[in-house]
Structures are given as C-alpha cells and as structure tokens.
Amino acid sequence: MELKSRKAYMDAIYERYHKCPKQAKTRILNEVSEVCGYHRKYSIWRISQWRANQGQPPPRKRRRRGKLFPPEVMRIVEKVWEAGGYPWSVCLKEILRLWLPWIRRRFGLAEAQETKLLAVSPSTIDRALRDKKRRLRRRIYGRTKPGPLLRHRIEVRCEHWDVRVPGYLELDLVSHCGGCSEGEFIYTLNLTDIASTWDESLSVMGKGEESVIAALQEITEALPFPVLGIDSDNGWEFINWHLKAYCDARDLQFTRSRPYKKDDNAHIEQKNWTHVRKLIGWDRYDSPQALKAMNDLFRHELRLSMNLFQPSVKLVQAICKGSRRTRRYDLPQTPLDRLLDLKAGAAQRLEELSRLRCQTDPFELSARVQEKLEIIWSLRHFRPRSSEPEAAKEKLKATEEAALRAIVKMFGANVYVRTKPGGPLARILHG
C-alpha cells in the first residue's frame, strides 16, 4: 500500500476505532493488521497515536470509575479505624476480619455488606481516609541524654534481631514534659518483645534508677513468657549499676544501642508512637493524679486492646537495588496470635488470654480506653509564664551590672575590654 493511501486509510480507521464499541474494535484491529502488515500491539499504538503524529492531538476522554464500595460500608471502615486507634491500612484490613463478630452485632451487617467489607483493599482504605489522616499528623521530640557509666561493660547491639523465641525485649522511656524539661514530670517506660511484638507500658515519676527498675520488674512479672534479655538506649536511667546488677542476678542478656542511633532500637521507637505518644500526646503531666490515671489505663484496658485486638506486621526481608530499598513484611497478626504460633510461653496464661479475647467486645474496650484518656487529658499541666516579666528583667539586669562592677574593680582600667555601646559594661566604664 502506498504512503498516501495508507494515510487516508489510517484517518478513516481512527474515526471508526474511537466511535465504535469495544467488540467492534477487535475486528478493526484484525483488519489493520492484515491490510498494513502490522503486529497487533503496534496497530493499537499506531491508531492511538495517529492524530498526534499528524499534528492533531487525540481527544482525551476522561472515564470516571464507578465506586465499588457503597458509602455505608466505608462508614463502617471509618468507625472501626477510629475504634482501633487509627491503625495502618494493612493492619486495619486484618482488624476487620478479626473484629467481624462484633461488627455484625454492632452495625447489623447484611450478607452483601459483609462481603464488601472483607473485600476492601488497603489502598482503597488509604484513599477513603486520606483527608482524616492529614489532621492526625504531629511531630515527636525526644529528651534522652547519654549516660557515661558502664559503656565499656555493656555490649553494643546494632545488627538485625533474628530471634524465634519470645523474651528478648527492647525498652525505652517516653517523656511527658510538654516542651519544658524543668522540674520533675512523668515518664512512661515502654517495652516490646521482638519475636511476638507484645508490648507493655508503665508510668513513673521522674526517671530515677530505682523507680525504673521497679516498673521494669512489675512489667516482666505480668508478661506471659519469661524474659531472656533486654536492649536499651544509652540514657543514664538504663546504663547504671542498679540495672546491671538486676540483669546479672537473673542471668539476663543486657545490650545497648549505639549513641544517637535510633535505628538500632527501631522496634521500640515504633511502639513509642503507636502505644504511648499517639494516645497521651505531647502535653506535660507532673501530678500524682495523672500518674495514677495513666497506670490505670496501661495496666488494664490498653494492654488488652493492643495485645489481643491490634495486629501488626514484622519486617521479613529488605532488598537493596542501588539506592532503592524494598521492604517485605509478613501478614498482620496480633501479639497473642504470634505467641500461639510460636508455641512458647506459659500455656495456661495463653489459654486464659484466648478465652478473654473471645469474651471481650473490642468496641466497648475502645470506649473505655477513650473514657480514661479523657480523664488523663484533663490532668495535663500547662507551665505558666512569669507574671512579672519586667521585674525579672530588671532583676537580671541588676545582677549583671553587679558582676561587671566586680570585674572592673578587680582588674582596674588597665585591661582593654571591647564593649557594646549603651551596654551595661559601657555604662559602668564611662559612667
């Protein structure tokens, strides 16, 4: 076929191809491939790009995809997301399956709605909740200071944890100072198990060595498995003789991370956000009433909600290709399910926890958590500003001048001093 005839033919085919239904397009492609001798895939591309190659861009037809999931199903997803503590979409999909008996009871699901609810994908959940997630974003500020003692006696651990049995814990303190580190305020001791992702928390007033050890001992006694080792950061609340003697007396492996390397404690840093900071917030708590209310939440409702009803994922593999890193995760599971799969820990305690999960409504548990959080939030303390800022400035100015007068009297006028014009030292020297 000549070039002129081929152009005329393609012009005619283009108009027919973009106006006919899908079934007729198959016949047109077969015809173009036979007449012009093109491969089928090349025929599709050639027809689509014909007007663009001739200087006439093809008209773009925007096709809006219909919504697969009805609004009432997505509203249920949103309610479960809020009751579950705003989990990640992959974990939320597992929560929908895990909480299904209580979702049926609470929302009265029809069979078709239940099918849609279980079929919703994590990416669809992300799109539906995108605007609400933007309002929940906040920043974290830490207040850990390195401890200088015992560093040469405690082994540094920075490699990837590869443990198959529960009992190896990462622990950290979360400060509730509200941006002001003056005085004594509450810290939350948070620890997580590497193998099962089990998490426990307890609050203490200040970060004294003995109070931290007492909280650690209470938490370890409540765990459904024996403790084999602990890993901490370099804060002096952990790197001290009290904790070292505690671990030696119980034959526990005690390791620490590298200074200023939070990635070495990635497991507990992630739990600090999901289990403490995301719930308590960034305000200051420094009263005995707040300490009692926080421990009441951590000892009862929160530990059940997070360990029995909240699934999480674990990193299985990280693949590096040049500067790009791809991470592979396992399927979401609750800490209790991971312990049952590992078949480790106290069997009687695990059976009791399994029965307790079957008897507990997660929506009622979430409501009780929210009620206690409201009580905790009402006990936050805002540091008052000075009521007499001008008087404080005058007092500081007088102290400054007295110190400078003493310096001038001591060294005399023979010492050359570079002064700021109009400053206190200039007023003393030239006054």
N, C-alpha and C positions, 0 to 999 in steps of 0.2 A: 504494500500500500504506500502511495506517495505521501510526502510530508504534508502537503496541502490537504489532501483527502483525510489524512489521519487527524489533523487539527479540527476539521469540520466534524468528523465523526466523534471526537472527544468532547466537543462543545455540545453536541446533541446528547451524548451519553451522560454528561454531567447534569444536564437539566432533568433527564429521566431518572437518574440514580437518586437525586436528592428529593424527588417528589413522590416516588413510589413507596409502598410499604416494604417491610423487611423481607417478606417471602419473595417479592419480585426482584430484590437486589441480588439474590443468589443467581437468578437466571441472567441478569445483566452482567455480573462478573464472569460467568461462564462464557458469555458471548464475547466480552472484551478479550479474555484470554485466548479464545480461539481465533478471533479476527486479527488481533495485533501480535499474537505470539508472546504475550507477557505471562510471567508467573502470576498465580492468583494473588499472593500478598502484594506484589508490585502493582497489580491492577487496582487494588484497594487504595494504595498510597497515591497512585497516579491520578485516579479520579478525584480523590480528596484534595490534592494539591494543584489541580489543573488551572483553576481560575487564579490562584496565587502566582503560578508560573507565568501566566499571561498578563500579569499586572492588575488583575481584578481579585482582591481578597475574597475568599469564600464567606458567605454569610454564616455567622455563628449562631447556632440555635441552642439556647440555654434550656436544658431539660431539668426540671426540679424533681428530685427523687421523693417519692411519697414516703411518709413516716410509717415505719413498720410496727412501732410500738405505740399503743394508744396512750393518751395523757394520764389516764388513771393508773396504768402500770408504772409509768415514770414517776408519778407522785409517790407510789409505794416505795420505789427505789430510793427516792429522796428521804422519805421518813426513816427507812432502815439505815441509810447513810448517817443521818443525824443521831439516831439512837445508838449506832455502833461507834460513835466518836470520830466520824469523818475519816474512815479508812481509805486506803488506796483502792482504785477500781478493781484490780485483780483480786485483792482480798475481799472486797465488797461482794463480788460475784460468788465467792465461797461462803460468805455470810448469808447471802440469800438462800443458798441450799441448806446451810446448817440451821438457820432460823425458820425454815419453811413451816414446821408445825405451828409455831406461834404466830407467824404471818397469816396463815389461814384463819386462825382463831380470832385475830385482832381485826383484820381487814375483810374477812368474808370473801376470799378469792373464789371466782368461778374457775372451772377447769381450763377454759381458754386463756384466762388471765394468768393462771399458774404456769401454763406452757410458755407464754410470752415472757413472764418474769424470769424463768430459768434459762431462756434462750438469749437474753440480753447480753451483749458483749462488753468487755471492759472499755473499748474505745467509744461505744455508744454512751456508756455511763459517764465517761470523761466529757463528752460533748454536752450532755444534758446538765452536768453540774459545773461547767466551766465558770460561769459568772459567779456562782456562790463560792467557789474555791478561791477566787481572787480576793474576796473580802476577808478570808481567814488567814492570809499570809502575814507573818510577823518575823522579826529577827531575834536571834539568840545572842546573849553576851555572857561570857564565862568569867569567873573570878578565881581560877586555880593558880596558886603560886607554887613554884617548885620547892620541894623540901631538900635541904642539903645533906641530911643524915642518911647513913646506911646505903648509899647508892652503890658502893662497891661490894656490898654483901647481898644485894637483891638482883637477881638475874633479869636482864632486859629481854623482852619477848616482842618481836615485831613481825614475825612471819605469819602466814595464814594459819588459822586454827583448823586442824583436821582431827577432830575428836568424834568418836562414835558412841560414847557413853556420857550420860549427864553427870554433872558435878564440877565442871570447870567453869568458873564464874568470872565475869568482868564486872567491876564495880566503880562507881563514881559518885561525887556529891554535886547536887544542883542547888545553887544559891537562890534565896528568895529575899534579895536586898532592895529591889526596886530602883536600882541605879545609884544607890548611896550605900557605901560599904562601912559607914561609921557605926560604931556600937555593935551590939550582939543581935543577931537575927537568925532565922530558921534556915537550915539546910535539909535537903532530902537525900538520904542515902539510897541509891538505886543500883540494883544488881540484876544481871541476866545470865542465864545458863546458855552456853554456846551450842550444845547439841540439841536441846529441846526448845530454845527461845523462851523458857519460863522466866518470868520477871517478878520481882518483889521490891517494895519500896517502904521506907520508914523515915519519918522526920525527926530531927534532933535540933536542940537549941545550941547554936554555935557549932564549931567543928573541932571540939576538944577530942583528944585521942581516946580517952576512956568512954565518952558518950558514943563515939563512932563504933568502937569495939562492942559496946553493949547492944547497939542497934544491929550490928552485923550478927552477933550471936543469936538474938531473937529471930532474925530473918532466917538464918540457917537451920534453926530448930523447926521452923514452920515448913521448910521445903519437903516435898515428897520423895527426895532422893538424898543420899549422903554427899557431902561436899568433898571434892578431891583436890581442888586448887583454886586460887584467886589471882586475878590480874588487875592492877590498878594503874593510875597515872602517877606523876611524881610529886603530888601535893604532900605537904608535911603531915596532913591528917591520916595518910596511909603509910608513908615512909617514916616509921618511928619504931622504937624498941617495943612498945606495947603490942602492936600488930605483929611484929616479927616473932615475939615470944608466943603470941596466941597461935600463930601458924605452926611454929616448931613443936608446941605442946600437942597439937592434934595431927602432926605429920601431914600438913597441907603444903602443896606446892605454891610458893609465893613469887610472882614475877611482876615486872613493871614495864611500862612503855617507855619509849624514848621521849626526852623533854620536848614539849611543844609540837608533838606529832600526834594529832587527834586520830589519824587514820589507824594507828596501832590499836586504838580502842573503839573501832568503828561500831561494834555490836552495841555497846552500852551508850555511845553517843546518839545512836538512832533511837534507843529506848528512852533516853533523857527527853527527847522531843515528844514521842508518842504517848509516854506514860506519865510524864510529870509536867513539862513546860507547856504542852498543848492544853492541859487541863487547868493547872494552877495559875499560869500566866507569868508576868514579869513584875508584879507588884511586890511591895515589901510586907513581910509577915514577921513580927517580932514579939508576939504576946503568947503567954501560956495557953490562952483560949484557942488561938489559931493552931498552936502545936497539937493540942488535944483533938481538934476537929479534923486536922489533916491526917493524923494517925488513925482516927476512927474510920476514915474513908479508905486509907491504904490497907488496914488490917482486914477489912470485911468486903464491902461491895466491889471495890476497884480490882482487887486481886482475883476475884471470881470472874468479873467481866472480862478482864484482859487474858486470863489464862485458860478459861473454859469456853469462851464465845468469840474471841477475836483471833482469826487466822493471820498468819504472817508467812512470808517467803524467805528462803535461805539461798545465798549465792552458791551455785554449784560449780560454775566454770567462768573464767574470764579469758576471752580470746583477743589477743593483740595483733592487729594488722596495720603495721606502720604506726601512725599516730592515733589510730582509731581503736577503741576498746569496746568489745561486745560482751555483755554480761548475760549469763544464762542462770535462771532461777528455777527452783523446784516448784511443785504445786503448793498452793496455800494450805496450811494446816494450823490448827490451834496447838498451843504448847501441850495440852493434855493429850491430844491425838498423837503428837510426836513421841511423848513418853510411852504411850501404849504400844506404838510401833517398835520403839527401841526395846521394849520388854525389860526395862530397868527401873529401879526404884522400889519403894515399898508397895507390894501388890495390894495390900489391904487399903492403904491410903488412896491408891489409884482407883480402886473399885468404889470407894466412898465418894470420890470426886466425880466419877462417871454417873453414879446414881443422883448426886446433887445436881449435875447438869441437866439430867432428864426431868428433874422436879422443879427447876427454876425457869421462870419466864424471863427471857433477856430484855424484853421491853420494860417490864416492871423493875428489873435490876438497873437498867439505864436511867429510869426515872428517879430511883433512889440515889444513884450517883449524882444526878443533876441537882437534887434537893440538897445534898451535902456540899456540893460545890458552891451553891448559892450561899450557904452558911459560911463557908470558908472565904468567899469573895467579900462578904460583909465585914470580915475581920481584918482586911488589909489595912495597912497603916501608911499614910502619905506623910513624908518627912516635912514638917512645917518650916517655912523660910523664916529668917530672922525678922522679928517685928520692929527692930530698930536698926536698919542698915546704916543710917547716917552716923548713929552713935558708935557702931562697931568700926566704921571707917576712921572716925576721929580718934578712937582708942588705939587703933593700929598705927595711925599717923604719929601719935604722941610717943608710942613705944619705939618707932623707927627713929624719931628725932633724938630720943634719949640715948639710943645705941650709937648713933652717929656722933653725938656730942662727946661720948666716952672715947670714941676712936680718935677724934681730933685732939682731945685733951692728952691722950696717951702719946701720940706721935708728933704733936705740935704742928706748926705751919710750915715746917721744912719739907714735908712729904708732899710731892706733887700728886694731886687727885683730879682726875677728869670728871667734871660734874655736869649734870644736866641743868641748863638754865631754868631757874624758877623752881628747881627741885629742893628737897629738904636739906641735902648736904650743901648746896649753893647758898641757901638761906643762912645756914649755920656759919659757913666760912666768911660770907660777906655781910652778915647781919651784924 
